[in-house]
Amino acid sequence: MKRYKVQLTREEREQLQKLISSGVAPARKLTRARILLKVDAGMTRTKIGQVLDVTNNTVTTVCRTFQTQRTSHLHQNNLYHIFIFALRPLHWRILY
């Protein structure tokens, strides 16, 4: 299984922490933000799954989506769209 490494910049980390601390986003988005922060902090996917009560596949999917979208949008330098795409539900990506 391919491992997707997430290394957040300081700006990305601050944006995710701000999103979590606001507490007004949907629970799914907050969980995905927590996953990204924990992976960046060096937690294993299994441990993250146990702590956040999600599957290892969920952790891997969030990391893969974030990594692939971030790298494909580097030339745009627009973190908002990267985070929204990485954090929104999978069925939204299929429909839109």
C-alpha positions, 0 to 999 in steps of 0.5 A, spaced: 500 500 500 502 506 498 504 511 503 502 518 502 506 523 507 503 529 509 508 535 511 504 541 512 507 548 512 506 553 518 500 556 514 497 550 513 497 548 520 495 554 522 489 554 518 487 547 520 487 549 527 483 555 526 478 551 523 478 546 528 478 551 534 472 555 531 468 549 531 462 551 526 464 546 521 461 540 519 463 534 523 466 530 517 470 536 515 473 537 522 475 530 523 479 530 516 482 537 519 484 533 525 487 527 521 491 531 517 494 535 523 495 528 527 499 525 521 503 531 520 505 530 528 507 523 526 502 519 529 501 512 525 495 511 521 492 506 526 493 510 532 489 516 529 484 511 527 483 509 534 483 516 537 478 519 532 474 513 531 475 512 524 478 506 519 485 506 517 482 507 510 479 513 512 486 516 514 489 514 508 484 517 503 484 524 507 492 523 506 491 521 499 486 527 497 490 532 500 497 530 497 494 529 490 490 536 490 496 540 494 501 538 489 496 539 483 494 546 485 501 548 487 501 553 481 495 556 483 497 558 490 490 558 493 490 554 499 483 555 500 481 551 494 486 545 496 483 545 503 475 545 501 477 539 496 481 535 501 476 536 506 469 536 503 465 529 503 467 524 497 460 524 494 460 532 493 467 530 489 463 525 485 457 530 483 460 536 482 
